[in-house]
């Protein structure tokens, strides 16, 4: 979803740390490694219910 949107489309990402398929740390690393103009700079805010 993130990589399909144009530069500047999102202001920030709220990331759940404990997700069922991929944990938030891995998802954040995946986003940061994308070849998207915002991938290295978009704020990613980690959240958890614990």
VOTI-487930 format. One record per residue (C-alpha): residue number from 1; y, z, x. Coordinates in steps of 0.02 Angstrom, whole numbers, plus 50000, padded with zeros to 5 digits. Layout:
BEGIN
  resi      y      z      x
   NUM      Y      Z      X
...
# end
This chain:
BEGIN
  resi      y      z      x
     1  50000  50000  50000
     2  50125  50050  50136
     3  50092  49897  50243
     4  50114  49779  50095
     5  50292  49835  50055
     6  50449  49770  50143
     7  50544  49868  50275
     8  50645  50011  50200
     9  50549  50013  50035
    10  50492  50194  50058
    11  50605  50337  50113
    12  50464  50457  50162
    13  50279  50489  50139
    14  50209  50651  50067
    15  50039  50674  50149
    16  49904  50791  50083
    17  49809  50863  50232
    18  49646  50891  50137
    19  49598  50728  50050
    20  49419  50685  50002
    21  49394  50519  50094
    22  49511  50530  50244
    23  49603  50685  50301
    24  49792  50679  50314
    25  49796  50686  50504
    26  49687  50531  50517
    27  49788  50444  50382
    28  49950  50483  50475
    29  49880  50414  50638
    30  49824  50258  50544
    31  49998  50232  50469
    32  50081  50259  50639
    33  49970  50126  50717
    34  50013  49991  50589
    35  50117  49840  50640
    36  50244  49876  50504
    37  50429  49894  50549
    38  50437  50070  50474
    39  50268  50133  50536
    40  50334  50225  50688
    41  50489  50301  50609
    42  50457  50341  50426
    43  50455  50530  50397
    44  50281  50592  50351
    45  50286  50765  50272
    46  50120  50858  50280
    47  50073  50965  50130
    48  49923  51072  50084
    49  49875  51186  49940
    50  49802  51316  50060
# end
